[in-house]
Amino acid sequence: MLNKQIIGMIAIGGLLLISACSIDIPEEGNLPSWNVIMELPIFETTVALSELIGDSLVQAIPLDDSGDSIFAFRDTMNIDSVIVGDQLSIDPIEQHFVQVASEVQFDSSEQHFSMKMDTVKLDDIHEDIMAEMGVIELTNISADTTDPFVFRDLMPNAQDIEDALVANGGSATLEIDTVALVPQIQTFAFESFSEIVISSGFMDITIINEMFIALGAPIRITINNATGDSLFSTIWITDIATGSQATNSIDLSGRTLPGDIQVKVSGISNGSQGEPILVETSDLDSYFRVVISPRDIEVNQADAIVPSQTITEANSITLDPSETIVDEAELLTGTLSVNINNTMAVIGSIQLTITSLVDNTNQPYLLNIPLPNGSSNVQENITGWIMDLDMADQSVFYEYQIITDDTDPENVILLSTDFVEISLDLQEITFSRVVGQIEQQIISDSGDIDVNSESQIQEAVISHGELTISILNGVGGESDVVLSIPRIQDNGSGLLETLHIIPGQNIFTINLTDQSIVMPLDDQRLDYSTATTTIAGFTGEYFLTDSIEINILISDLTFSNVTGIISQDAIVEENSIVLDNATKIETALIQSGNLNLIIQNHIGMAAEVNFTIPEFSKGTVLNKTFDIQVTSDPDTTVIPLDGYLLSLPLDNQTINYSSNISIPNNEIVSLSLTDSIEISVLIDGLTFEDITGIIDPVIIDIDTINQAITALPAELEGIQFDDVGISIEFESNIGVPVFLSLTMSGKNSNGETASSTISNWNISDSNVVVIPNAAELINIMPDSIVAYGQATVGEVGVEGNVNTNQYLFGKMLINAPLSLILTEDAKLDLEPSGFDTEFPDQIEELVLFTDIYNQFDFGAAVNILIASDSLSFDDGTADTLINVNVLPAQTYLDSIILGEYEISLLSDTLNKWIKPYVKMLGRTDDQGNPAPSLFLMSDSMRIGLYGSVKAHIDLNDRGNNE
């Protein structure tokens, strides 16, 4: 053991020293002791990625021009070649046709004709209107004042008063007696009329007292005519004080008022009412005046200046009973005639409104007519106007307003019984459109339908066919159409059908099965007749300028029996088969397939059939001639098509064929439905060696590839690849676009999975396919990667060339440089190492030195564990000797004085295993986000531990330590 060796060496040295110095050898139990310091190695290891990574798939690649290299996981996998093979095909092509009896005898026959409705009209509408003047309104007559009634003329004692004043020098204090007034008369004239007979109105008479004494009471004013005859009067029963006025109103209703009148004043003056007053000479000329004011005057007769008068009336004209009942009708023709006889002495205008006649904005018809004296006439074209009536009340509503001119300044004689006579006439009324009911009409038509046939039919029993009658009812309403075709017979009776039509398109199909066509050989026509009857009492909308269009079509006739002359030198059937395939063929070399012709001869005679399809060629176009015998058994001919070239225009995918058959044509024969040649064409099983055109996409499967991933070292845990590229480079000689859909998935030993998918990658545009999210796939540390998918050959609408030998294969490259994101769990899991360093028994002090040289691009937390058994590192029972943090690309050197427990761990003979546990500390950017760390080929981490031991040496204990 090391401590014994050390003690021995020290003892020998001591003896030599004693011997040289002639020192006495101490006795047992009294030997010397001292302290020594020694350095002891404990543990050293170097961690290099080149040692951790042993798989050949992890390679060193240059990092930059500096000569440094970085580890990268690289793997290349081949995708097996796939070929188009026998997938170039199209669906079967099939066509069936029958020659002779069913198709050549009777072509479709058609006849078109139209019918218009008779004119729908109303009887003339007449109305006589007597518009009387009625009460005449006059403008309020301006108030006017009489000449003054003077004091000296009214008072019987005026001379006595004047004498007294003269005697007293022109003024005196006098008592004016109460006396009866001397009656006074003033003439008065109304300028606006000569005479009026008043229907209603008033006359206001106002007395304005400007005398020096009160007037009255009573005071009477009498209105006389010009000859002095009294007309009416009014009395004031109260005094009218000096400087005041008073008004009485007289109702003039029923009175005649002349233009010239007399105003007579009579009554009593109460004088000074018993009191002396100062009177001057000028007071004798004081007076009062009378103001005459007629108002609200309406008259029955006037010789006057007559203001504008208005006569208004609204009424209706009831239409004569008719089958035509109008809700709304647009006039095709129409005239409005207005005859006027004006008996009045005034002129003016008439505003006539026919509210039942409106325009297309629903505004009523308005007519302004001058109103002269005597007779006049106005005629207006009302075509295009709309008659708007109530179907329950067929009346035309109208209103009129007669406005006379103001006669100022002329007087006219006008009576309330004066009138304007108006005659309204709506004439020649016809309609282009009616909403309502119209009178019943019957419209007839007849004609011929030519039978278009090279043969002459005498009689034919129809096994299948139909007559289609299309009736476009543009008029509207509902009608019954009776169709008769005598030469189409059912048990001897000609065809007779009644069809009920509604507005718009009406289509009727008459089944002609089992009916017969019977015609003379020299008259190959079908005569017809129609009778269309409108439905009386039907309410609807009618467009009367439109028509009823009738089209008769006889089509798709086949016969069970035909008697006649079949006049055809040769029956040629030329038709085509449209290829309804997504693949559009320009040229196609057929690899396999057959043309099957199944022919049945029912005509009872031998015939020759020549069949040609020009689109198939093998040096010359496909042309086959067949002899058909008198037999009803089908004859099948199979023509192999391998080696034929099919050529078509891309924009017309049609195979054309022709069939030529000859039959007797100069005698009357009777044929039945079986008298025909039926030919069925079937082109089946077509596959191609080579196609040029627009190819219907062909899907080919790519074999699944499974690549094991063993290159990632198990010692690296908690890492995430920062930059992973997975790409597939394809090679193909396919002449159309190829679209790749591929799924790539991985799974690790913990059951975690990740996948990445690409869809419809056009490898014709870019043959290098880049797998998205490749880092996610690799970062689960998969045990293997599986790739599978499909390639779609061809693109809809894109032209190209494909043949069966064309191929597709690829090579997949995985490139993952060890530029890694270190997670919180990132660590280097190193293997434990045993050590056999022996320590002195009497350790006074132990200083542990840690020397770590870190070349990596990441920092590390280095935890050094110690245990007596290597399994203790797995079950967590190992002890921690030291724990330090190391920065990226730096050297760490430090020392620590160990305590008794740590010394015991190192010096204990049972603790002989040490394991460094390196937790990798990832880098971050300026924002604190994880940044990748580079794993360079030359990088490594060296970890060294050694101790400085201070021990006590006591030779007296030598025997105990032996």
Secondary structure, DSSP 8 states (H G I E B T S, - for coil): -HHHHHHHHHHHHHHHHHHHHT-----TT---EEEEEEEEEEEEEEEEHHHH---TTEEEEE-STTS-EEEEEEEEEEEEEEE-GGG-B---EEEEEEEETTTSS---EEEEEEEE----EE--EEEEEEEE--SEE------EE---EEHHHH-TTHHHHHHHHHHTTTEEEE----EE---EEEEEE-TTEEEEEEEEEEEEEEEEE-SSS-B-SSEEEEEEETTS-EEEEEEE-S-B-TT-EEEEEEE-TT-EEESEEEEEEEEEE-TTTT--EEEEGGGGG-EEEEEEEEEEEEEEEEEE-----EEEEEEEEE----S-EEEEEEEEEEEEEEEEEE-SS--EEEEEEEEEEE-TTS-EEEEEEEE-SEEEEEEEE-TT-EEE-BTTB-EEEEEEEEEE---TTS-EEEETT-EEEEEEEEEEEEEEEEEEE----EEEEEEEEE---SSEEEEEEEEEEEEEEEEEE-SBS-EEEEEEEEEEEETTEEEEEEEEE-SEEEEEEEE-TT-EEE--TT--EEEEEEEEEE-TT--EEEETTSEEEEEEEEEEEEEEEEEEE---S-EEEEEEEE---SSEEEEEEEEEEEEEEEEEE-SSS-EEEEEEEEEEESSSEEEEEEEE-S-SS-EEEEEE-TT-EEE--TT--EEEEEEEE----SSEEEEETTSEEEEEEEEEEEEEEEEEEE---EEEEEEEEEEE---S-TTEEEEEES--EEEEEEEE--BS-EEEEEEEEEE-TTS-EEEEEEEEEETTT-SEEE-TTHHHHHTT--SEEEEEEEEEE--TT-EEEEETT-EEEEEEEEEEESEEEEEEEEEEE---EE------SSEEEEEEEEEEEE-SSSEEEEEEEEESSTTHHHHT--EEEEEEEE-TTEEEEEEEE--HHHHHHHH-TT--EEEEEEEEE-EE-TTS-EE-EE-BTT-EEEEEEEEEEEEEEEGGGHHHH-
